[in-house]
Structure formats: C-alpha cells, structure tokens
C-alpha cells in the first residue's frame, strides 16, 4: 500500500485508510493525537503498532489473488505534526521496488500516483558508492514508470552525519572543538566526493532531467 505522510497539528494527528488513491471512501480511520501529548517524545512505538496492520503486507493472503490486489489498492494517509510536513510537503512511500518479482498492482499504484500528483522522486541511499541493490531498486522504479512523463529526481545520500564526517577527515568528533569554517569546508569536500560517486553511476545519473553538472555547487538534485 502507498502511504502518504501529511501535516496535522498534534491534537489532530490521525490516519485514514481509503479504498483507493482517489480518497473517496474511507475504509478505516483512527485518532493518533494521544501519542503526541509529550511534544518532545512522541510515542512512536504505539503509533507503529497501530499502523502496522494497515501497511504491512498480510501473510494470510496469496499475492496472486484478486483479494491481494484489492488490499494493495488501498491508500493510507497519516497526518502528523512535523516541521518538514508543515511546509506543505507531502511524502509518499511506495513499496515493493527492492524485489524483482513485485506484483503488477504495485506498478499500477505508482502510475496512478504519478498521474495524480506529479511528484518529485526522492531516492534515499545510505552507501555513497551506491550498491547494486540501490541501483536495481532505482532502475526498477524508473522502469515501472515506463513511457509516462518523466519524473524529476532528487538523490539523498543518508549515511552522513557530523560524527562520521569528522572521523573520515580526522577531525575531533565533538563539534564544539571544530572551527565552523573548517567544518563547512570539510562538509563541502564530503558532498563533492559523494556527488562524484553518483556521477559514476551513469545509468542513474542519466535519468535526471537534463545533464548533471560536474560540481555539486551547481546541482539542485543532490545532497547528503
């Protein structure tokens, strides 16, 4: 099932399961506001337990049946308090693209989503060298889109934080002990290095609308 994350203040946090992506008929809904009573520590474990039955692939349904297709067509909307979501950014999680044997219904769901909202494809990968698994997942998504209108892509290398960057460049791993200008220069060097690794994966870089520039400073579709 495709899951949409959208903004709501804590006292209005909720989820809805719709029969289809058109969001015309609600099949199930629930209130999540009680889990955000502590603004600093939301009860994510309880939220996960409540949402799991609606988003995890059922083990008692054969994937080759009409019953599974009906289950997979359902669209899950989760409304949460979030600084990022409050900017008007909605996030859609599309499942199934790590598998070479994904069901046709998952591709159909992706087609319908793209036709309706014209999204930017945010591709997250942890290893800067881009593993074969990451590459296969990305190409599977692009192939699933087929001849549809090309979708803009943003690449985000997620395995980079202050401590790991400091260790890679032999800096003190306590940010308080590193001059700001030194860290900014180091961060820029790290971003450029990761970006160059992306450029080497021509089968991925060539899918971006337009040609990727050589410098990360000129690129608007990559970050770490």
C-alpha positions in Angstrom: 0.0 0.0 0.0 1.1 3.5 -0.7 1.4 5.6 2.4 1.1 9.4 2.4 2.6 11.5 5.2 0.9 14.9 5.5 0.8 17.6 8.2 -1.6 18.0 11.1 -1.1 19.6 14.5 -0.6 17.1 17.3 -4.1 17.4 18.6 -5.4 16.5 15.1 -3.0 13.6 14.4 -4.8 10.7 12.8 -4.7 8.1 10.0 -7.2 7.1 7.3 -7.3 4.1 5.1 -9.1 4.8 1.8 -10.4 2.1 -0.7 -8.4 3.7 -3.5 -6.0 6.6 -4.2 -8.9 8.8 -5.1 -9.6 9.1 -1.4 -13.4 9.0 -1.9 -14.3 6.1 0.5 -12.8 5.7 4.0 -12.4 2.1 5.0 -10.8 2.7 8.4 -9.6 5.6 10.4 -8.1 6.3 13.8 -7.0 9.0 16.2 -3.3 9.4 17.0 -3.4 12.6 18.9 -3.0 11.0 22.3 0.5 9.8 21.3 1.7 13.4 20.8 0.8 14.7 24.3 4.5 14.9 25.0 5.9 17.2 22.3 9.5 16.1 22.9 8.9 12.4 23.0 6.0 11.1 20.7 5.1 7.5 21.4 6.3 6.2 18.1 6.2 2.5 19.2 2.5 2.7 19.9 1.9 4.6 16.6 3.8 1.9 14.8 1.8 -0.9 16.4 -1.5 0.8 15.4 -0.4 1.5 11.8 1.3 -1.9 11.1 -1.9 -3.9 10.4 -2.8 -1.4 7.8 0.5 -1.1 6.0 2.3 -4.4 6.4 1.8 -7.0 3.6 -0.7 -9.6 5.0 0.7 -13.1 5.4 -2.6 -14.8 5.1 -3.4 -13.5 1.6 -1.9 -15.0 -1.6 -0.2 -12.3 -3.7 -1.6 -13.8 -6.9 -5.2 -13.4 -5.9 -7.8 -10.6 -6.5 -8.1 -10.3 -2.8 -4.4 -9.2 -2.5 -5.0 -6.7 -5.4 -7.9 -5.2 -3.5 -5.8 -4.9 -0.3 -2.9 -3.3 -2.1 -5.1 -0.7 -3.9 -6.0 0.8 -0.5 -4.3 4.2 0.2 -3.1 5.1 3.7 -3.0 8.7 4.8 -1.1 9.5 8.0 -1.4 13.1 9.4 1.4 14.0 11.8 3.0 17.1 13.4 6.3 17.7 11.6 8.3 20.8 10.8 9.0 19.4 7.3 5.4 18.4 6.6 4.2 21.8 7.9 6.0 23.4 4.9 3.3 21.9 2.7 5.5 19.0 1.6 3.7 15.6 1.4 5.7 12.5 1.4 4.6 9.3 -0.3 6.2 5.9 0.4 5.8 3.5 -2.5 6.6 -0.2 -1.5 7.9 -3.2 -3.4 10.7 -2.0 -5.5 13.5 -3.9 -3.8 12.0 -7.1 -5.3 12.5 -8.3 -8.8 9.2 -10.2 -8.5 6.9 -7.3 -7.4 3.3 -7.6 -8.2 1.8 -5.7 -11.2 -0.6 -3.9 -8.8 2.3 -2.1 -7.2 3.4 -0.7 -10.6 -0.2 0.3 -11.3 -0.4 2.1 -8.0 2.8 4.0 -8.8 1.4 5.0 -12.2 -1.8 6.3 -10.7 0.1 8.3 -8.0 2.4 10.0 -10.6 -0.6 10.9 -12.8 -2.4 12.5 -9.9 0.2 14.5 -8.1 3.3 14.9 -10.4 5.8 14.2 -7.6 9.5 14.6 -7.3 11.1 11.2 -6.8 13.2 11.3 -3.6 15.7 8.5 -3.8 17.4 7.7 -0.5 20.5 5.5 -0.4 23.0 5.0 2.5 26.2 3.9 0.8 27.9 6.8 -1.1 29.3 4.2 -3.6 25.7 3.2 -4.4 25.3 -0.6 -4.0 23.9 -2.8 -6.8 20.8 -3.3 -4.7 20.3 0.5 -4.5 20.8 0.8 -8.3 18.4 -2.1 -9.0 15.8 -0.5 -6.8 16.1 2.9 -8.6 16.0 1.4 -12.1 13.0 -0.7 -11.1 11.1 2.4 -10.1 12.1 4.2 -13.3 11.2 1.2 -15.5 7.9 0.9 -13.7 7.1 4.4 -14.9 7.7 3.3 -18.4 6.7 5.7 -21.1 4.9 8.1 -18.7 6.0 11.7 -18.5 9.5 11.8 -16.9 9.6 12.5 -13.2 12.1 14.8 -11.6 14.5 13.0 -9.2 16.4 14.2 -6.1 19.2 12.0 -4.7 19.8 12.0 -1.0 22.8 10.1 0.5 21.7 9.4 4.0 24.8 7.8 5.6 26.5 11.1 6.5 26.4 12.8 9.9 28.7 15.2 11.8 30.5 12.4 13.7 31.1 10.2 10.6 32.4 13.1 8.6 34.7 14.2 11.4 36.1 10.6 11.6 36.6 10.4 7.8 38.6 13.6 7.8 40.4 13.1 11.1 38.6 15.9 12.9 37.6 16.0 16.6 34.2 14.2 16.7 33.0 16.8 19.2 31.5 19.6 17.1 32.3 22.2 19.8 36.0 21.6 19.2 36.0 22.1 15.4 36.0 25.7 14.0 33.0 26.4 11.9 34.8 27.4 8.8 36.9 24.2 8.9 33.8 22.0 9.3 32.0 23.9 6.4 35.0 23.3 4.1 35.1 19.7 5.1 31.4 19.2 4.6 31.7 20.7 1.1 34.5 18.3 0.3 32.5 15.4 1.5 29.5 16.4 -0.5 31.6 16.8 -3.7 33.1 13.4 -3.1 29.7 11.7 -2.7 28.4 13.6 -5.7 31.2 12.4 -7.9 30.4 8.8 -6.9 26.8 9.4 -8.0 28.1 10.7 -11.4 30.0 7.5 -11.9 26.7 5.6 -11.9 25.8 6.7 -15.3 22.7 4.5 -15.5 21.3 6.5 -12.6 22.7 10.0 -13.3 21.5 9.9 -16.9 17.9 9.5 -15.7 17.9 13.1 -14.2 16.1 15.7 -16.3 18.9 17.5 -18.0 22.6 16.9 -17.6 24.1 16.7 -14.2 26.8 19.4 -13.7 30.3 18.4 -12.6 30.2 20.4 -9.4 27.9 19.8 -6.5 27.6 23.5 -6.1 25.7 23.7 -9.4 23.5 20.7 -8.7 19.9 21.2 -7.4 19.0 17.5 -7.1 21.6 16.0 -4.7 22.5 16.4 -1.0 23.8 14.4 1.9 
